[in-house]
Amino acid sequence: MNFTETEEDIISRMTDEAILQRIPCIIYIGILSFIGIIGNIHVLILFSRADRKASTYTVFVIALSIVDLVACVVHMPMEILDLTKPYTFYNEVGCRLFRFNNAFLLMSSIFILVCIALERYRRVCNPMKNQMTVLTSKRLCGLAICLSLIITLPMYFLNGHHIVSLEGNSANATGYMCFINDDFHGTLFLYSYLGFMIIVFIICSTILICAYFSISKVVFSRHANIRDSRKLSEDMRQKISTIGRLDSVQSNISNSSKHVELYQNLSAGTIKTLRLSTLRTTRSLIVITGIFIIVFAPYLVLSCVISLDIEFKSGLNNFELTLYQIGIRLLLINNVSNPFVYGFTDDRFKNGIQSVYCRRKQNK
């Protein structure tokens, strides 16, 4: 005797099957959310401490951490909710807010990273010019947030209910997915907006790559100059001890304009500042930007594919579908990785973590 499925039975059965297939992705997001909340709270606490000198670096780090923390607290749980409601996402307003929030946080991160790259470029490549102030960096972060809000606002209207037909053994059911609204699928507005977002990403990525390429060249050059200045200082000390006159030493090196410039401009204080401040913070920010570009590329490609070809996922088996679901969410790693980058590249952050937990152990 064949069991006759009702519409509710069909939706329940297919929802259970979909959730079972999505468990690896749900676990992946849950782990990222947990780690990201803990890590970003540590960043906010340690970089906001009263004993830490305010700088453009701390302003940008705090801004990024706030965006990342919101993503871990708000957006990632919404991602899990979306995965557990493959055919029953009836709240259309909630769906729109979810998709808009994702795009807004993403764009905010991109624009803040661009501001960081431009600030680092000016500080490293043009150190003699007027540098960005703390107040200016705060204003730029505010501008990045406002610009992100304007650019991603269409996402609220583009998304909504995507209606799918679910086949049972004796009846069909109607499922509601949170995706591009059916009214906009295949429209010129959708294609134009996706093209615009791709152009924005290409422009921002080009700025980031060019800025950090120029910064890297200067950093390597300055490292070489520092080594040369040390050798020059050793030679000068030897000649001073032998001849006893600084004038003769200066005359011996006057034929090399490069050495004269190093001798005049590279003091111990300058070298120390260069090594402990600019180079250290620049290293952290280069790694953060590199991670963002790497994890953003799969998201951009897969998002465009699924938006343009709505039947793309239907041709995938369970394993391929799991890879797709995790691949399009690799971008979430960006909201979790920054605290680890600071831990490996920022000595002040690492020492702050150690002092906090070592003090707790001592108090026990």
N, C-alpha and C positions, 0 to 999 in steps of 0.2 A: 504494500500500500504506500503510495507516494504522499509525502507530507506537503501540504499546500502552504507556501510561505506567504505571509502578509507583507505589506510594505515595511512595517516596523521590523519584521523578522529579517528581511533582506538587508536593511540598513544596519541592523545590529550585527548580523553575521559578517558583512563586508567590512564594517568598522573594526571588529575584533581581528579579522585577518590583516587589515592594514596596520593596526597598532602593533601586532606581533612582529610584522616585518620591520617596523620602525623602531623597535626597542633599542638596537645599537645606537641609532642617532639620538634617541631620547637620553640614553645613558651618557653619551658624549657631551651633549649640551648641559646636562645636570652637573657633570664633573667640572666643566669649564665655568659654569656659573658659581659653584662653590669656591673654586680656587680663585676666580676673578674677584669675588667679593672680599675675601680675606686679603689678597694681594693689594688691591686698590685702596682699601681702608688703611693699610700700612703706609702706602705711598702718601696719601693725604695727611696722615698724622705726622709722619716724619718730615715731609717737605713744608708743612705748615707750622712747625715748631718755632717758638719765639726766638730761640737762639740761632736759627738759620737765617742768614742774611738774604733779604729780598733781592731777587734778580730776575731778569727776563727768563732765564732758564727755569727757575722755580715756578714762575707764573705759567709758563707753557706746560710744564709737567703737571701742575695741579689741574689746569684746564683739561688736559687729556685724561687725567685720572677721573675727573668728574664725569666726563662722557663715558668712559669705560665702566665706571661703577653703575651708572644709570642703565647701561646695556646689560650688565650682569644681573641687576636687581629687577629690572622691568622687562627688558626685551627678551632675554633668554627664557624666562618662565612663559612668556607669551609664545615663543617658538615651540616650547613643549606642549602648550595648550593647543596650538595649531596642529601639531603632529598627532595629538590624541583625538582630534575632531576632523578626520579626513572627509567625512560626508555630512557632518552635523554642525557646521559652523553657521548657525542661524543668525547670530548677531552681526549684522552688516556694518554697523557703526564701529563695533569693536574690531572687526576685520580691517576697516579703513585706518583706524588709529594704529593698529599693529603694523601694517605695512608702511604707513607714513613715519612712524617712530623709527623703524629700521632704516629707512632712507635718510631721515634727518640726522640720526646719530652717525651714520656712515659719512655723510657729507661734512658734518662738523669736524670729524677726525681728519678728513682730507684737507680742509681749509686751515685747520690749526697746524698741521704738518707743513703746509706750504708757508705759513707765517714763520714757523721755526726755521725752515730752510733759508728763507730770505734773511732772517736775522743772523743766522750762523754765517751765511755768505758774506754779509757786510762786516761782521766782527772778525772773521778770519782773513778774508781776501782784501778788505779795505779797513784795516785797523786804525788808520790815522784820521778817518772821517768820523763825523758825529754818529754815535751809536744809538740804537733803540733804547729808550728808557723803560723803566718798569711800568709807568703809567701808559706809555704807548703800547706795550705788549698786552696790557689788560684791555685796552680799547680795541686792539686787533682781534683778540679772542671774542669780545662782544660782537664785533663786526662779522667775524666768521660764523657765529651762531645765528645772527640775523640773516645773513646771506644764505645760509643753509636752509633756514626756515622758508625763505621765499622760493628757493629753487626746488625744494622737495614738496611744496604744498600741493602741486598737481597729483602727487601720489595718493593723497587722501581721496580724490575723486576718481582716479583711474581704477582703484581696487574696490572690491566688494564681493558680491556673490557670483560664483561660477557654477552654473547648474549642470549636473551630470546625471545621466540615466543609468541606473543600476539594474541589471537583469537578474531575475530570480527564476526558479523552476516553473512557476506558473503565473508570475506577475512581474511588473517592473516597479521600481521605486525612484524617487527623485532625491538626489543628494546635493548638498550645498557646500561648496569648497570656498575657502578664503583665497582669492586669486584676482587676476585682472577681471574687472567687471565685464560680463558678456556684451554689454552695450558698447564697450570701447574696443573689443577684440577685432583686429583687422582694420582699424580706422587709421586715417592719416595722422590724427593727433597722437595716438599711441606710438606709431613709428617715429614721428618727429621728436617726441619727448625722449624716447630711448636713444635716438641718434644724438640729441643734445647732451644727454648724460654721458654718453661715450666720449663725445668731444671734450666735455669738462674733465673727465678722467684722464684723457690723453694730454691735455694742456697741463693739468696739475702734475702728472707723472713726469712730463718733460721738464717742468720747472724743478722738481725734486731731483731728478737724475742729473741735470746740468749743474745745479747748485752744488750738490754734494760731490760731483766729479771735480769741479773747480776747487772746492774746499780740500778734497783729498790731495790734489796736486800741491797745493800750498802747504798742507800739513807735512807731506813727505819732504818737500823742499826745506821747510824750517827745521825738521829733524836733522837733515844733512848739514844745514848751516850751524846748528847747535854743536854737532860733532866737530865741525871745522873750527868753531870758536874755541872749543876746549883744547884742541891741538894747538891753536895759535896762542892761547893763554899759557900752556906749558912751555912752548918755545920762548915766549917773552920772559917768563920767570927765569928760565935758564940763562938767557942773555943778560937779564938784569943782574943776576948774581955774579956773572962773569965780568961784565963791563961796569956795572954799577950806575949806569945812566939810562934813564927812560928815553931820553931824546935819541940815543943811538938805536935803541930798539925800534922806535917809531920810524926812523929813517930806513931801517932794514926792511920794514914791511910796507913802505910807502909805494912800492912798485905794484902792489896788488890792491886794486880798488875794492875788490870784494872783501879782502881781509881788513882794510881800513874801515869799511862800512860796518863789518861785524864788530870790530874793536870799539868803535864809537857807539854803536847802538845796542849791542847785546850785553847787558849787565847781568849779574847773577839774579837780581830781582826780576828782570824781564824774562829770563829763561824760566825761573820758577813759576811766574804767573802764567806763562804760555803753557807750561806742562801741566800745571795743577788745575787750571781753570778752563781755558778755551779748548785745548785738545781733549781733555777728559769729557766735558759736556758734549762736545761735537761728536765724539766717538759713540756716546750713548744714543744720541739723536739719529746718527747715521744708521745704526743697527735697528732702531725702532721704525724708521722710514722704510728700510729694506724689507723688514718683515711684513709691513703693511702692503707694500706693492706685490710681494710674492703671494700673500693669501687673498688679495683682492682680485687678482687676475681670474682665477677659476670662478669666483662669484659673478664677475661681470659677464664672462662668456656664457656660463650656464643660465644666468638670468635672461640674457638676450635670446638664447636658444629656446627656452621654455615659454617666453613671452611671445615669440614669433611663431613657434610650432607647438600648439597646445596639446597635440597628440604625441609629443616626444616621449613622455614617460610611459605611455601605454605599450611601447615596444620593448621595454626593458624587463629583464627577469628580476627576481628578488635581490640577488647579489648586486646586480648593476644598479638597481633602484636604491639600495643602501649606499652604494658609493656615490651616487648622484646626490642623495640627501645630505650626506656628510660633506661632500665636495662643495656644495653651494653654501654650506655653513662653515667652511674653513675660515671665513672672514672673522668669525667669532673669536678665533685665536688671538687676533689683534687686541681684543679687549681684555685679554688675560696675560699676554706675554710681557707687557711693559714693566711690571714690578720685577720680573726675573732679569730683564735687561739691566735695570738699575742695580740689581744685586750683583751682577757680574762686572759692570763697567763703571759704576759710580761708587767710589770708595766711601764717600760721606754717607750715602744711603746704607751701604753694607755695614759700616761702623755703627750707624744709628740702630740698625736691627740688632747687632750683636750687643750693644750697650743696654738696650731695653731688656732683652731676654737674659743676659748675664746678670743684670741687676736683680731681676726677679728671682733667679736661682740663688743669688747670694742672700736675698731677704728671707727666702725659705729656710 
